[in-house]
Amino acid sequence: MSQNRRRFLQASGLAGAAGILPAAAEAAPPRPAPGAPQPMPRGLSFCTLRGGGPTGGSAPTLGIRTRRGVLDVKRAEAQFRTGAPVLIDDVLHGRGNLAALPVLVERAVGDPGAARFFIAEAEAPFGPCVTDPEKIICVGLNYRAHAAEAQQPAPEVPILFNKFTSALNHHRGTINVSEENARAFDYEAELVVVLGRAARNVPEDQALDYVFGYCCGHDFSARDLQMRTSQWMLGKAGDGWGPVGPWLVTADQVDPASLTIECLVNGEVRQSSNTSMLIHDCRRLVSYCSRYMTLRPGDIIFTGTPEGVIAGYPAEKRVWLKPGDRVVTRIEKLGELEFGLT
């Protein structure tokens, strides 16, 4: 492990197996009435396990990061029956007993046969940390230095475009660029905001109250398709071009206005900035989007990428991404999201 990566992981609280272990609780809280509103979870880092994790099967299940490894919530819930939800979509929509989640973690960690509930992070079959967003909203040119390298003025209002759920991808996933009718593939490391409450016409000073949490994201792009017309979508919405995860970290643990963000290609740092450099910060983005559409639980907002993209290089120095490349988005407190190109 490099010195820089070690320092980053230590500062992020993600080094080694040190995860978020909720406070002790002796009994599962009462189950809420059906449809009753529930507070959003706090102090947890969620993920999706493809194929049900250690339980096997084809259906995904919810995972929670702990000191013991990744808790397979479905398997633990089958044993302890706390009423906790077993899918990230249920957590985001407040289905099941959300308050039982930290209790379930404690019981699983303390069980004499605890090993059966956990999987090592290095072996975890991660899925997208958000699996079924109604909307995937993206923001363009949202760092001044990135706008400058694109030879564009800093936008006075957010520039919005979209991806689709078919763009979702996961940690240690792949993007099959060799099958695409494009050649100018580029990286864009981004902070992603995940909504936890329905939001419409929300003022900026209340906007973050509607946020469930944050995760690493990557707005993978094909510049030749993006610039074919004045609309960017074609170069942004390809299959698997929106990896998110591996961790969805609850909002109480993160200050989105001050996070180190980096992109690495084959181990080389290509982008390095801080979310304090965002032109339109997370508060403004949530508020702005909510003026024109209702944001729903599970909706995600890619907040924009910093400078350093390949398209910002002089034409003669551009070396586009290619099969075999490995790309990492690294964000303070959120971890690392890696994928490969085939």
Sequence and secondary structure as in RCSB ss.txt:
>XXXX:A:sequence
MSQNRRRFLQASGLAGAAGILPAAAEAAPPRPAPGAPQPMPRGLSFCTLRGGGPTGGSAPTLGIRTRRGVLDVKR
AEAQFRTGAPVLIDDVLHGRGNLAALPVLVERAVGDPGAARFFIAEAEAPFGPCVTDPEKIICVGLNYRAHAAEA
QQPAPEVPILFNKFTSALNHHRGTINVSEENARAFDYEAELVVVLGRAARNVPEDQALDYVFGYCCGHDFSARDL
QMRTSQWMLGKAGDGWGPVGPWLVTADQVDPASLTIECLVNGEVRQSSNTSMLIHDCRRLVSYCSRYMTLRPGDI
IFTGTPEGVIAGYPAEKRVWLKPGDRVVTRIEKLGELEFGLT
>XXXX:A:secstr
  HHHHHHHHHHT STT        SS      TT       S EEEEEGGGGGG SSS EEEEEETTEEEEHHH
HHHHH      SHHHHHTT S GGGHHHHHHHHHHSTTGGGGEE GGG  EE SS   S EEEEES BHHHHHHT
T    SS EEEEE GGGEE TTEEE GGGSS   EE  EEEEEEE S BSS  GGGGGGGEEEEEEEE  EEHHH
HTSSS  GGGT  TT EEB S EEEGGG  TTS EEEEEETTEEEEEEEGGGBSS HHHHHHHHHHHS B TT E
EE    S  GGGS GGG     TT EEEEEETTTEEEEEEE 
